[in-house]
Amino acid sequence: MNITLLDRETLGDDLDLTPLEHLGTLTIYDSTVAEETAQRIQKSHIILTNKVVIDKAAMQAAAHLKLICVTATGMNNVDLEAAAELGITVKNVAGYSTRSVAQHTFATALSLIEHLPYYDQVVKSKAWSHQSLFTDVSRPYFEIANKEWGIIGLGAIGREVAKIAEAFGAHISYHSVSGNATQPYTHKSLEEILSTSDILSIHAPLTPQTQDLLHTGNLPLLKEGAILLNMGRGGIINEFDLAEELEKRVLYAGLDTTAQEPIQADHPLLQLTHPERLLLTPHIAWASIQARQKLLEGVVENIKTFLENNND
């Protein structure tokens, strides 16, 4: 079997790909642009892609292609209808990043709540060294205990976040965009969860229903000083509207995803007058070494299962 990995960079250089080599002849590309895809998969039986788009034309150019392994959960970069039409199996991996994303959610929340970048700089700039007081309480922080933690998207990741937030002593509520309000927490309307949450974290997929879910019409409902976290998908929050809101008042946001990735260099979120109100990370919540290892194991298992079921 010819196996082609189209975007190794998304998995990280520290991940050992030896298990893939045991399954066939492995060809690795660090990255692949659209113009290169068809040629690179022309002789492939199995391809691995994270973000490289595999459309119908690319599939038709790969006469031997039998399996597409998406090294992620979302499969929006593959034309699933075309794959079904051409008899090509498509497999993803689910559940590998739950703990990683939950951990990053709290890393972001705690950094914003406790103003850690500010206090780190106070010490490293030697400003504290020249103060007479043993402490610095110029930027007060609050405890999560007894605060209202709202969650939009109470799937596996949202439930993990809820469990950890409860351990901190927070009161949990959630909003279901799909209307599936069967979880053992208080369900609130979107307007209510925005207006009552001290911390609001998003763990939902991007769908027509969640596109621009938070915008200039409802962002003002957030409490003064609230923490807004998006660990779901860029596009759920209208980022241009968020930038305006962050300029208007004391509000904090932590985003691991943006509508365009990488974010545009001239984006308003990178031009804030009060940059301390925003913490941005480059879509890394999913990417702990353990999560990436689980992802690779899931891909290997998908290939093995496929080969066992198609050994004729």
N, C-alpha and C positions, 0 to 999 in steps of 0.2 A: 504494500500500500504506500502510495506517495502522500505524505502528510505535509501541508504547507501552513506555517504560522505567519500571518500577514503583519502583525503589529506587536512584536516582542516587547517593545518599550513599555507597553501598557501593563505588562506583568512584572517588570522590574528585573534588573540584572542579577539580583541576589537570589532569584528563584531557580532551583535546579530542574532543568527540563529533561533530564535523563529518562524519566518514565515514559515520555513521549517517543524517545528514540527506540525504545523496546517494542513499539507498536508498528513501526514501518520506517520508511526512508524519510527522514525529517529535513525539510528545508525551512530556514528561518530568515525572516526579514524584520529588521527593527521597526520599520514603518512602511506603509504603502499608500501612495496617493491614487486617486481615482483612475488616472490614465495608465497606471501600472497593473491594476488588479487583474484584468482579463488575461494578460500575458503570463502573469505569475501563477495563476491557478489552472492554466491550460492543460497540464498533465496530472493534476491533483485528483486523488480519490477522496481525500478528506482535507478540509481547510478549517483553520482556526482564526477567528476574528473577534476583536472586541468592538471597535468602532468603524472598521473599514466596511463600506457599504457593498453588499453583494446583491446586485439587481438581476433582473431576468437576463439582460444581455451578457453579463459576466457568467452566469450559470450556463447559458447556451454555448458560450465559448469554451467551456470546460466539459468536454465530452465524457470524461471518466468520473466526474464528480458524483459522489454518492452521499456524502455526509458533510454538513456544515455545523461546526461546534462554535457556539457563541461563548466567549470567555467572559460572560456576564450573565445577569438575569434578564435584562431587557433585550428584546430581539427586533427592535424597530429598524435596525440597519440591514435587515434581510427581508427581501420580498418573499413573504411566506406563501402567498398565493402562487407565485411562479415556481417556488420550490415544490409545492404539492403537485402542480401541473406536470413538472418534469421528473417527478418521482425521487426527489432529493430530500433526505431526512435532515431536519434542523433540530438541534438540541442546545439547551441552555443549562445553566447551573443556578439553582436557587438556594437561599439560606446560608450561604457561606460567609456573609459579611455582617450578620446581625449584631454580634457582640462588638465588632470593630466600629460600626456606625454608632452604636449606643455609647461606646466609650468616647468617641470623638464628640458626640453631642454634649457630654458632660465636660470634656476638656474645654470646649468652646464656651459653654455656659459659665463655668467657673472662672475662666479668664476674664470674661466680660463683667461678671458680678463683682469680682474682687479687684478689678482694674490692674491685673497683674503686669501688663506691659508698662503701665505708668510707674508702678512701684519698683519694678525691676530697673527702670531708667533712673529713678530717683537715687537708687543706691549706686548704680554703675557710673553715673555722671558725677558722683562724689558730692552731690547736693546734700545727701543725708549726713555725710561726714562732717559737714560744716554747720549742722544744726545743733542746737543745745538740747533738744528734746530726744528722748530715747526711742520715740515712735513717730509715726506720721499717719494721721487720720484725716488728711485733707480730702481724701475721696472715700467716703464711707461705703461699706458694702453690707449687704443683708444676708441672712441665713436662709437657706432653702426651706428649712423646717417651717411648717404652717403656711407656706406660700401656695398660691394656686398655680399648678403646672397644667397647662392645656396642651393637648396633642391633636394634631390633624393627621389622620392616617394611622389607625391603631391596628396595623398588621403585626407581623413578627417583630420588626424593629421597634415599632411604636409601643408594643407591649413590654419589650425589654427595657425601654426607656422608662415606662411607667413603673415597672418593678424597682428600678434603681432609684427613681425619684421618690417613691414611697419609702425606701430605706432611709432617705434624707429627711423624711417627715413631711413631704409635700402632699397636698390634696390634689388628686388627679381628676381631670375631666377630659372629654374628647369630643371631636366633631367628625362625623362620618359624611364625606361628600357623597358617597353612594347611597346613604340612607340606611346602611346596615348597623343599626343601633342596638346590638345585642351583647356588648361587652360589659364586664362587671364594674363599670365606672359610670359616672354621671355623663349623659350625653347632652350636649348643648348645641344650639344653633350657631352658625358661624358668627353672627353679630354678638351673641352672648359670650362665646369663648374668647373673642377678641377683646371684649370690654372687661372681662373678669380675670384674665390670666396675668400673673406676674411674670411667668415664663411661658412662652408658646413655642413648641417645636413641631416642625413639619416633617413627616415621614411618608408622604404620599407619592404615588407615581404621577407623571405628567400625562393628563388625559384632556379631552375637550372640556370636561367638567372642572378640572383643576387649573387650566390655563388662566393666568392672571386672576387667580382666586382672591388674592390680596392686592388691592389697588387703591388709587387715590380716594375712592368713595368709601372704603372701610378701614384703611390704615389709621385714620384719625381716631378710631374707636379704641385703639390700644392705650393702655394706661400710661401715664407719665412715668418714665423710668423703666418700662417693661423691657424684657429681653425677648427678641424674636429670632428664632433659629430655623434655617432651612437646610435640612439634611436629606431632602427628597430629591427634587429635580428643579433646575433652573427653569424659570417661566411660570412657576406657581405663584411667585411674588413678582409683580411688575416692578422691575428694578429701578426704572426711572422715577416711578412714583415713590418708591422707598427712599431714594436719594433725596427727593424733595422733603419727605417727612422727617428724615434724619437731620436735615438742615434747620427745620422749623422749631424743633423742641428736643428735650432730653429723652431719647429713645435709643435702645441698643439693638444691634442686629449682628448675627453671626451666620455667614453663608458659606457652605462648602460647595455649592453648585450655582452656576449662573446660566442664563439663557444661551449665551454663546461661550463656548469653552475652547481655548483660553478667552478670558474676558478681554474686550477691546481696550487698548491702551488709553483711549480718550473717554472711557465710560465715566459718567457722572459719579459713580460710586468711588472712583479713584481720585476724585477732585473735591472731596468733602472739606468744608471749613472745619468740621469737628471729626477728624478721622478716628479719634478714640472711641467714637460711638459705633464703629463697625470693625468686625473681625472677619477677614476673608481667608479661606484656605482653598487650594487648587484641586478640588474634587478628590480628597484623600481619605475621607471618612471610611470608605470601604476597604482601604488598602493596607491594613496591618499585615505583617508577614504571615501570621497564622491564617488570616482570611484568604490571602493569595495562595497559600499552600492548599487550603481546602478547595479553592477554586480549581487549581490544577488537578487535584485528586478527582474532583467531579468531572472534569473534562476527560481525564484518562478513563474513568469508569464509563462515561458515555460512549467513548470509542470502543472499549472492550465489549460492552453490551451490544453495540451495533455489529461488531465483527462476529460475535457469537451467534447472533440472530441472522447473519447473512453470510455464513461460511460456505455457501454453495457456490 
